[in-house]
Amino acid sequence: MMAVMNDITGRKKMEEELSKIQKLESIGILAGGIAHDFNNILTVILGYISMAKESANRDPKSTEILKAAEKASFRAKDLTHQLLTFSRGGSPVKKTISIPDTIRESVNFALRGSKRQV
């Protein structure tokens, strides 16, 4: 009687790694498509904000609200840029930010519409 055995552990690990890589590539393609579409929508939103700012020049409160909306839209555009970088397999963009300013902006955004502002 003779028995032949093959160790397929290495092949199984390679198949698992290949599966992980394929899933990550799929997520990257999905993120890229979503980011591209979202960026197109943001471009339209920014165009309308720009037109509204032109007609709201005489009302300081409206101008302030539109500037805040514009700033938030630009931050969303930055996020889509990061998603596109991820989808292409690029390295993340790192930059220094002011933590107090970021917290203040986040709190003001969360409280928008209420009587409280920071």
Residue frames as a rotation matrix with the C-alpha (Angstrom) as fourth column:
MET 1
0.585 0.811 0.000 0.00
0.811 -0.585 0.000 0.00
0.000 0.000 -1.000 0.00
MET 2
-0.611 -0.781 0.131 1.29
0.789 -0.613 0.026 3.43
0.060 0.120 0.991 -0.93
ALA 3
0.527 0.773 -0.354 -0.07
0.792 -0.598 -0.128 6.88
-0.310 -0.213 -0.927 0.02
VAL 4
-0.528 -0.612 0.589 0.68
0.764 -0.645 0.015 10.20
0.371 0.457 0.808 -1.66
MET 5
0.445 0.632 -0.634 -0.10
0.831 -0.556 0.028 13.45
-0.335 -0.539 -0.773 0.12
ASN 6
-0.275 -0.468 0.840 0.28
0.683 -0.710 -0.171 17.00
0.676 0.527 0.515 -1.09
ASP 7
-0.318 0.112 -0.941 0.51
0.780 -0.533 -0.327 19.95
-0.539 -0.838 0.083 1.26
ILE 8
-0.143 0.369 0.918 -1.83
0.813 -0.485 0.321 22.60
0.564 0.793 -0.231 -0.19
THR 9
0.286 0.221 -0.932 -1.58
0.850 -0.508 0.140 25.03
-0.442 -0.832 -0.334 2.74
GLY 10
-0.614 -0.623 -0.485 0.52
0.308 -0.754 0.580 27.49
-0.727 0.206 0.655 0.74
ARG 11
-0.843 0.349 0.409 -1.85
0.398 -0.105 0.911 27.38
0.361 0.931 -0.050 -2.22
LYS 12
0.147 0.945 -0.291 -4.87
0.933 -0.035 0.358 27.96
0.328 -0.324 -0.887 0.04
LYS 13
0.054 -0.202 -0.978 -3.18
0.646 -0.739 0.188 30.99
-0.761 -0.642 0.090 1.65
MET 14
-0.904 -0.420 -0.078 -2.39
0.190 -0.560 0.806 32.41
-0.383 0.714 0.586 -1.79
GLU 15
-0.503 0.803 0.319 -6.01
0.641 0.099 0.761 31.92
0.580 0.587 -0.565 -2.88
GLU 16
0.335 0.600 -0.726 -7.24
0.932 -0.326 0.161 33.72
-0.140 -0.731 -0.668 0.25
GLU 17
-0.336 -0.553 -0.762 -4.84
0.384 -0.820 0.425 36.62
-0.860 -0.150 0.488 -0.38
LEU 18
-0.950 0.028 0.310 -5.96
0.297 -0.217 0.930 36.83
0.094 0.976 0.198 -4.01
SER 19
-0.063 0.998 -0.027 -9.58
0.881 0.069 0.469 36.91
0.470 0.006 -0.883 -2.87
LYS 20
0.235 0.078 -0.969 -8.80
0.755 -0.643 0.131 39.75
-0.613 -0.762 -0.210 -0.43
ILE 21
-0.739 -0.585 -0.334 -7.01
0.218 -0.677 0.703 41.73
-0.637 0.447 0.628 -3.15
GLN 22
-0.749 0.516 0.416 -9.93
0.499 0.026 0.866 41.28
0.436 0.856 -0.277 -5.54
LYS 23
0.260 0.859 -0.442 -12.41
0.957 -0.168 0.237 42.44
0.129 -0.484 -0.865 -2.89
LEU 24
-0.034 -0.361 -0.932 -10.27
0.513 -0.807 0.294 45.51
-0.858 -0.468 0.212 -2.13
GLU 25
-0.949 -0.294 0.117 -10.06
0.232 -0.395 0.889 46.31
-0.215 0.871 0.443 -5.85
SER 26
-0.322 0.914 0.247 -13.86
0.775 0.104 0.624 46.04
0.544 0.392 -0.742 -6.11
ILE 27
0.383 0.411 -0.827 -14.30
0.851 -0.505 0.143 48.39
-0.359 -0.759 -0.544 -3.17
GLY 28
-0.494 -0.662 -0.564 -11.86
0.324 -0.742 0.588 50.82
-0.807 0.108 0.581 -4.78
ILE 29
-0.876 0.227 0.426 -13.79
0.405 -0.131 0.905 50.78
0.261 0.965 0.023 -8.06
LEU 30
0.131 0.976 -0.171 -17.07
0.911 -0.050 0.410 51.33
0.392 -0.210 -0.896 -6.20
ALA 31
0.199 -0.126 -0.972 -15.58
0.690 -0.687 0.230 54.18
-0.696 -0.716 -0.050 -4.13
GLY 32
-0.817 -0.566 -0.112 -14.21
0.297 -0.579 0.760 55.81
-0.494 0.587 0.641 -7.28
GLY 33
-0.591 0.669 0.450 -17.57
0.595 -0.014 0.803 55.67
0.544 0.743 -0.391 -9.04
ILE 34
0.398 0.748 -0.531 -19.44
0.912 -0.260 0.318 57.06
0.100 -0.611 -0.786 -6.06
ALA 35
-0.097 -0.525 -0.846 -16.85
0.563 -0.730 0.388 59.80
-0.821 -0.439 0.366 -5.52
HIS 36
-0.920 -0.257 0.296 -16.99
0.381 -0.410 0.829 60.82
-0.091 0.875 0.475 -9.18
ASP 37
-0.189 0.940 0.284 -20.80
0.701 -0.073 0.709 61.04
0.688 0.334 -0.645 -9.19
PHE 38
0.448 0.333 -0.830 -20.84
0.869 -0.380 0.317 62.86
-0.210 -0.863 -0.460 -5.84
ASN 39
-0.515 -0.720 -0.466 -18.25
0.516 -0.694 0.502 65.33
-0.685 0.018 0.728 -7.11
ASN 40
-0.774 0.307 0.554 -20.48
0.465 -0.318 0.826 66.11
0.430 0.897 0.104 -10.11
ILE 41
0.305 0.934 -0.188 -23.43
0.803 -0.145 0.579 66.77
0.513 -0.327 -0.794 -7.79
LEU 42
0.207 -0.302 -0.930 -21.29
0.785 -0.517 0.343 69.01
-0.584 -0.801 0.130 -5.57
THR 43
-0.833 -0.518 0.197 -20.25
0.518 -0.604 0.605 71.05
-0.195 0.606 0.771 -8.60
VAL 44
-0.279 0.830 0.483 -23.90
0.510 -0.298 0.807 71.79
0.813 0.471 -0.341 -9.34
ILE 45
0.534 0.471 -0.702 -24.57
0.837 -0.175 0.519 72.63
0.122 -0.865 -0.487 -5.67
LEU 46
-0.252 -0.724 -0.642 -21.60
0.714 -0.587 0.382 75.00
-0.654 -0.362 0.664 -5.57
GLY 47
-0.818 0.012 0.575 -22.85
0.482 -0.532 0.697 76.69
0.314 0.847 0.429 -8.75
TYR 48
0.193 0.969 0.153 -26.26
0.573 -0.238 0.784 77.30
0.797 -0.064 -0.601 -7.20
ILE 49
0.407 -0.123 -0.905 -24.69
0.860 -0.282 0.425 78.56
-0.308 -0.951 -0.009 -3.97
SER 50
-0.682 -0.729 -0.059 -22.57
0.638 -0.632 0.439 80.98
-0.358 0.261 0.896 -5.98
MET 51
-0.550 0.557 0.623 -25.65
0.389 -0.489 0.781 82.32
0.739 0.671 0.052 -7.81
ALA 52
0.500 0.770 -0.395 -27.58
0.704 -0.096 0.704 82.61
0.504 -0.630 -0.590 -4.53
LYS 53
-0.040 -0.604 -0.796 -24.69
0.874 -0.408 0.265 84.54
-0.485 -0.685 0.544 -2.94
GLU 54
-0.858 -0.267 0.440 -24.86
0.483 -0.712 0.510 87.04
0.177 0.649 0.740 -5.79
SER 55
-0.163 0.888 0.429 -28.56
0.202 -0.396 0.896 87.71
0.966 0.233 -0.114 -5.19
ALA 56
0.658 0.422 -0.624 -28.22
0.651 0.100 0.753 87.68
0.380 -0.901 -0.209 -1.37
ASN 57
-0.339 -0.916 0.213 -25.48
0.675 -0.395 -0.623 90.32
0.655 -0.067 0.753 -1.15
ARG 58
-0.289 0.269 0.919 -27.79
-0.351 -0.923 0.160 92.76
0.891 -0.276 0.361 0.63
ASP 59
0.768 0.589 0.250 -28.76
-0.477 0.268 0.837 90.31
0.426 -0.762 0.487 3.39
PRO 60
-0.155 -0.955 0.252 -25.81
-0.916 0.044 -0.398 89.59
0.370 -0.293 -0.882 5.71
LYS 61
-0.022 0.199 0.980 -27.49
-0.698 0.699 -0.158 86.62
-0.716 -0.687 0.124 7.41
SER 62
0.913 0.387 0.132 -28.24
-0.158 0.632 -0.758 84.90
-0.377 0.671 0.638 4.09
THR 63
0.549 -0.788 -0.278 -24.72
-0.581 -0.121 -0.805 85.59
0.600 0.604 -0.525 2.88
GLU 64
-0.247 -0.632 0.735 -23.30
-0.965 0.227 -0.130 84.05
-0.085 -0.741 -0.666 6.07
ILE 65
0.341 0.469 0.815 -25.44
-0.399 0.857 -0.326 80.92
-0.851 -0.214 0.480 5.67
LEU 66
0.987 0.037 -0.155 -24.48
-0.159 0.311 -0.937 80.57
0.013 0.950 0.313 2.01
LYS 67
0.190 -0.982 -0.005 -20.79
-0.840 -0.160 -0.519 80.97
0.508 0.103 -0.855 2.84
ALA 68
-0.209 -0.203 0.957 -21.12
-0.799 0.600 -0.047 78.19
-0.564 -0.774 -0.287 5.43
ALA 69
0.720 0.528 0.451 -22.85
-0.144 0.749 -0.647 75.97
-0.679 0.400 0.615 2.86
GLU 70
0.807 -0.487 -0.334 -20.11
-0.429 -0.093 -0.899 76.73
0.406 0.868 -0.284 0.36
LYS 71
-0.130 -0.888 0.441 -17.41
-0.981 0.052 -0.185 75.90
0.142 -0.457 -0.878 2.91
ALA 72
0.059 0.237 0.970 -19.11
-0.503 0.846 -0.176 72.59
-0.863 -0.477 0.169 3.75
SER 73
0.951 0.309 -0.002 -19.37
-0.140 0.424 -0.895 71.78
-0.275 0.851 0.447 0.04
PHE 74
0.419 -0.877 -0.236 -15.65
-0.718 -0.161 -0.677 72.40
0.555 0.453 -0.697 -0.44
ARG 75
-0.303 -0.482 0.822 -14.93
-0.884 0.464 -0.054 70.09
-0.355 -0.743 -0.567 2.50
ALA 76
0.509 0.555 0.658 -17.13
-0.212 0.821 -0.530 67.45
-0.835 0.130 0.535 0.87
LYS 77
0.890 -0.263 -0.372 -15.17
-0.382 0.015 -0.924 67.94
0.248 0.965 -0.087 -2.37
ASP 78
-0.104 -0.963 0.248 -11.97
-0.969 0.042 -0.243 67.29
0.224 -0.266 -0.938 -0.40
LEU 79
-0.064 0.172 0.983 -13.52
-0.565 0.806 -0.178 64.07
-0.822 -0.567 0.046 0.89
THR 80
0.904 0.405 0.138 -14.37
-0.107 0.526 -0.844 62.94
-0.415 0.748 0.519 -2.64
HIS 81
0.481 -0.820 -0.309 -10.78
-0.737 -0.187 -0.650 63.68
0.475 0.541 -0.694 -3.63
GLN 82
-0.344 -0.585 0.734 -9.64
-0.892 0.448 -0.062 61.38
-0.293 -0.676 -0.676 -0.82
LEU 83
0.379 0.568 0.731 -12.03
-0.251 0.823 -0.509 58.66
-0.891 0.010 0.455 -2.03
LEU 84
0.950 -0.068 -0.304 -10.71
-0.297 0.095 -0.950 58.99
0.093 0.993 0.070 -5.56
THR 85
0.013 -0.997 0.078 -7.14
-0.950 -0.036 -0.309 58.72
0.311 -0.070 -0.948 -4.24
PHE 86
-0.221 -0.007 0.975 -8.13
-0.628 0.766 -0.136 55.55
-0.746 -0.642 -0.174 -2.37
SER 87
0.727 0.619 0.298 -9.85
-0.178 0.589 -0.788 54.10
-0.663 0.520 0.538 -5.43
ARG 88
0.774 -0.511 -0.374 -6.69
-0.457 -0.043 -0.888 54.57
0.437 0.859 -0.267 -7.50
GLY 89
0.736 -0.487 -0.471 -4.57
0.615 0.771 0.164 52.93
0.283 -0.411 0.867 -4.83
GLY 90
0.098 -0.706 0.701 -2.70
0.036 -0.702 -0.712 56.12
0.995 0.095 -0.043 -4.02
SER 91
-0.571 -0.345 -0.745 -1.30
0.747 0.159 -0.646 56.96
0.342 -0.925 0.167 -0.65
PRO 92
0.440 0.826 -0.353 -3.50
0.897 -0.388 0.210 59.02
0.037 -0.409 -0.912 1.70
VAL 93
-0.035 -0.360 0.932 -3.18
0.260 -0.904 -0.339 62.79
0.965 0.230 0.125 1.74
LYS 94
0.188 0.017 -0.982 -2.02
0.981 0.040 0.188 63.97
0.043 -0.999 -0.009 5.13
LYS 95
-0.203 -0.262 0.943 -2.20
0.247 -0.946 -0.210 67.57
0.948 0.190 0.257 6.27
THR 96
-0.813 -0.146 -0.564 -2.06
0.582 -0.146 -0.800 69.46
0.034 -0.978 0.204 9.52
ILE 97
-0.021 0.858 0.513 -5.33
0.340 -0.476 0.811 70.93
0.940 0.192 -0.282 10.78
SER 98
-0.754 -0.116 0.646 -6.34
-0.487 -0.562 -0.669 73.03
0.441 -0.819 0.368 13.74
ILE 99
-0.710 0.483 -0.513 -8.24
0.601 0.795 -0.082 70.83
0.368 -0.367 -0.855 16.19
PRO 100
-0.591 0.540 -0.599 -10.04
0.344 -0.503 -0.793 73.75
-0.729 -0.675 0.111 17.93
ASP 101
-0.601 0.366 -0.711 -11.18
-0.717 -0.639 0.277 75.15
-0.353 0.677 0.646 14.55
THR 102
-0.755 0.292 -0.587 -12.37
-0.212 0.739 0.640 71.73
0.620 0.608 -0.496 13.39
ILE 103
-0.688 0.516 -0.510 -14.31
0.725 0.452 -0.520 71.15
-0.038 -0.728 -0.685 16.61
ARG 104
-0.581 0.459 -0.672 -15.84
-0.071 -0.851 -0.521 74.65
-0.811 -0.255 0.527 16.42
GLU 105
-0.658 0.315 -0.684 -16.91
-0.750 -0.188 0.635 74.08
0.072 0.930 0.359 12.80
SER 106
-0.767 0.356 -0.533 -18.39
0.213 0.926 0.312 70.68
0.605 0.126 -0.786 13.64
VAL 107
-0.629 0.539 -0.560 -20.34
0.651 -0.029 -0.759 72.05
-0.426 -0.842 -0.332 16.62
ASN 108
-0.573 0.416 -0.706 -21.64
-0.451 -0.879 -0.152 75.01
-0.684 0.232 0.692 14.59
PHE 109
-0.731 0.294 -0.616 -22.71
-0.519 0.346 0.781 72.63
0.443 0.891 -0.100 11.83
ALA 110
-0.729 0.439 -0.525 -24.50
0.568 0.816 -0.106 70.37
0.381 -0.376 -0.845 14.35
LEU 111
-0.472 0.531 -0.704 -26.24
0.593 -0.399 -0.699 73.34
-0.652 -0.747 -0.127 15.98
ARG 112
-0.995 0.085 -0.044 -27.21
-0.089 -0.665 0.742 75.04
0.034 0.742 0.669 12.71
GLY 113
-0.358 0.934 -0.006 -30.84
0.106 0.047 0.993 76.03
0.928 0.355 -0.116 12.81
SER 114
0.267 0.412 -0.871 -31.00
0.924 0.148 0.353 76.14
0.275 -0.899 -0.341 16.61
LYS 115
0.942 0.145 0.303 -30.68
0.064 -0.963 0.263 79.31
0.330 -0.228 -0.916 18.68
ARG 116
0.685 -0.728 0.026 -27.26
-0.048 -0.010 0.999 78.23
-0.727 -0.685 -0.042 19.98
GLN 117
0.819 -0.566 0.092 -24.05
0.153 0.062 -0.986 78.97
0.552 0.822 0.137 18.08
VAL 118
0.529 -0.723 -0.444 -20.43
0.749 0.153 0.644 78.77
-0.398 -0.674 0.623 19.24
